[in-house]
């Protein structure tokens, strides 16, 4: 019998919603609300494609050349994106998480980032998936269990859809006011005000867009949440919200998601690409300290 390349699958079921999370990468593989698929599915025999749903820790996106300086030490991470010579998507993208708690509507997965090449720090991470009547709430807890302060950034990489509606017909709305300019290696070289082709504040049909943009300067509600929406032609709306600790969001469209002519990822991030090198919004977690961040998806 061939093993599942995404590891064990954990299922959550509630009266109106359900979810499926993989052991590898603690990835959100499926989410439904009232029978509508909100995450694009992919074949059972494939590894997680295009980082679909995975947790990105201790950094999201990329680090140029895998090089950075922290605490006076020059450090060199393994190059996990050889095509561009970058360290990409953290150290647990292909990590195997273990179940700490699993009930009908709640799952807690845990995995350590252990000291290793270029990251001599020790983090204990927990990811909690909690079903809600109209969607899903996700909580990340990252504790420094090592002896020295550690640089930490966090991201997640969910792909989203409204089942039965071609993704190209969905309208994306997001309130970011600045976006990153990338070089040929997908590393930011500038941050500029949004403009034609990148401004999502008035809503843009995904079939008319080509996006791989990091945004910040988003509107926040009284709870500190920023929101991004996908709206179908019939008015149904998927909303992804992120708390104030997630200062950035990456919006990415691709035609390389298996079985889907177009797919879109909306990725909450605490810091942008290359933050280990630039220090932009990079957090330092002291020994014994913990950072907690929340995001979620609703559908109506």
N, C-alpha and C positions, 0 to 999 in steps of 0.2 A: 504493500500500500504506500502510495506517495504521500509524503508529509506536506501539510499546508505551509507554503512559504511565508505566510503572515502569522504563523503560530496558532495557538489556541484562540478561538473566537468566543467572546463573552457577549451574551445577549441580555438586553434589558427590555422589559415589557410592562407597559402601563395601560390604563383604560383607553387612552387616546393616542399614545405615542410608543415608539419602540426604537431601539438602537442596537447596533452591533459594533463592538470595539475589538481590535486585534491585539494580540500579545506583543507582536513585534512593533515597536514604535508607539505603543499605546494609541494606535490610530483609530479615528472615527471612520468606520467602514460603511455604515449605513445609519440612516435616521429617517423615520417616518412619523408624520402627524396626520391623524385621521385618514390613514391609508395612502398618503401622498409621499413619495420618495423625495427627500431633500438633499441626499448625497448621491452622486452618480455611482452606480455599481460597476465593478470590473470582474473579469473572469476569475473563478475560484483557483485556478492553477497558476496565477501570476503573483510574483512579489508585488508589494505595494507600488503602484505606478506613480511617478512624478511627485513623490513625497505625499501622497494623498492621505490627509488627515493626521499625519504624524506630529509628534511633539518634538520641537527643536530646542534642545538645551545642551550645553550652556550658552549657545548662541544661535540665532536664526540667520538664514541667508548665508553670506560668504565673508571670508577673511582673506584679503589679498596675500598671496604667497604663504598663507598660514602663519604669518609672523606678527608678533605683538610684543610689547613690553609691559610688565606688571610687577610692581614692588621692586623696581630696579633691575629685574632680570629680563633678559631677552629670551623669548620662548618661540619654539618652532613646532607647530602642529603638523600632523600628517596631512598630506595633500589628498583630499577625498574627491576633488573635481579636477582630474588630470587635464582635461581639455583646456581649462583656463588657468590651471595652476593655483587653485584656491582651496582652502579648507571650507567645506560646505555643510550647512544644516546641522551643526552640533555633533554630539558624540553618542546620542541614543537613538538616532534615526533607525538603526537596525538592531537596537538593543532589545532584549527579551525581558519584558516586565512580568512581575508576579502579582497575583491577586492578593490583596490585603483584606478586602471585604467585598462580598458579592451577594446582593439581594435582588429581588425582582426588579426594582427600579433604581438601584444604586450600585456603582462599581468603583472600588478604589484600587488602583494599580500602583506598584512601587518599583523603582529601579535606582541603583546608585550610579553616579558618574564617579568612577574610581580614578585615582591618580594614574596618569599615563603620559605618553609622549606629548609634550607641549602643553599639558594641562595637569600640573602636579598638585591638584586640589581634589577634595573629596566632598561630593554633594549627595545627599539623600533626597530623592524626589518622589512625590506622590501626585497622582492625577485622579481626581474624583469626577466621575460622570453621574449626574443626577437627572433622571427623567422628570419633566414637568408636563402639565396637561397640554401645553401648546409648544413643547419643544424640549430643550436640553440645557442644563447649566453645567459648566465645567470649572473646576477649581484646581489650581496648581499650587503645591507647597514645595518649596525648595529649601532644605536645611543644610548649612555648612557643618559637616561632622568631622572636618579636618582640623589641623592645628594652626593653619594660617588663613588670612583673609583670601577670598576667591572672587575673581571677576565673573559676573553672571548676567546673561541676557536670556530671554525666553521668547519663543514664538510657537505658533501652531499653524498647520497648513491645510485647513479644511477646503475641499471642493464642494460646491453647492449647486443645487438646481431646484426647479419646481417640476416634479414628475409629470410627464405628459405634455410639457411645453418645451419646444426647442429652445436651447439655451440662447441661441442667437436672437430670439424674440423677447428675452427678458430685458428689462430696463434696470440698470444699476444706478444707485444713488449713494453718494458718499460725500462727506463735507470737508475733506482735507483741503487745506489752502496752499500747501507747498508740496512739492514732489522732488524726488531725487533724479539727477541726470547720471546715467551710467556710461562707463567706458565699454570697450570691446570685450572686457572680461567680466562684465556685469557687476563692477565695483563702482560705487558712487564717487563722482568727481565734483558734484555741485548740488546745491539745493535751491530751487527756483520756485516762484509762484506758479500755481497751476495755470494752464492756458488751453488753447485748442488742442484736442486730442488727449488731454490729461485731466481736465476739469470735469468732475463727476457731480457737482453740486446741483445742477439742474436736471440730472438724469440723462443717461446715455444708453441707447440700445446696444447690447453686447455684440450683435452682428456687425455693428458699425465701428467697433473699437478693436484696438490691438494694444493690450496693456501688460506691462511688467514694471509697475511703479510703486515705490514706497511713498506713503503720505504721512504728514502730520499736520498739526494745527486744526484738528477736527472739532466740531461743535460738541459740547458736553451738556447732558441734562443735569438736574439737581443732584442726582446720585453719582455724577462724574462719569457717566457712561457715554461713549460715542457709539453711533449706530451706522450700519451700512445695510441697504435694502436691495433686494431683487424683486421686481414687480412683474407679474404676468399680464398679458393683454386683457384678461378678465378681471383684473384688480386684486387677485390674491397676492400676498406679500410675505416674503421670507425676510427676517431681520436678524442680522448678526450684531450683537452688542459686545463691547469690551470695556473693562473698567479703566479707571484713570491711570493704573500702573502700566497698562498697554498704551504707550504714547504714540505708537506708529501702527500703520496697517499697510500691508503689501497687497495689491490687486494684480492678479496674473491670469491671463487668458492663454489657452493653448489648444491646438488641433491635434495634440499627440496623446490625448487621454483615451485608453482603449475603449472602443465601441461608441465613442461620442465625437461627432464632428467638431464640437466646440465645448470646452469646459472652462469654468472660472473658479479660481481660488481667491478667497478673502482671508488674509492672514494677520491676525493680531500679533504685534511684536512689541516688546518692551524697549527695544533699541533697533536701529537700522542696520543694514548690511555694513560690514567692516567696522563695527563699533569697538571690537577689541583693539583695533589699531588706532582709531580716531578718538575713542573715549566718549563719543556722543551717546548720552543716556545710558552708558554702561553702569551697572550697579556693582558695588563692592559689598559682599556678604561676609560679615565677620564670623569667626568660629563660634558655634553655638547659636547663631542668629538664623532667622528664617524669613523668606519672602513669600507672599501669597498673592496670587493674581486670579481673576475670574473673567470668564466670557461665556457667551451662550447664544443659542439660536431659538427663535420663535417663529411661528407660522400662523397666519390667519387669512 
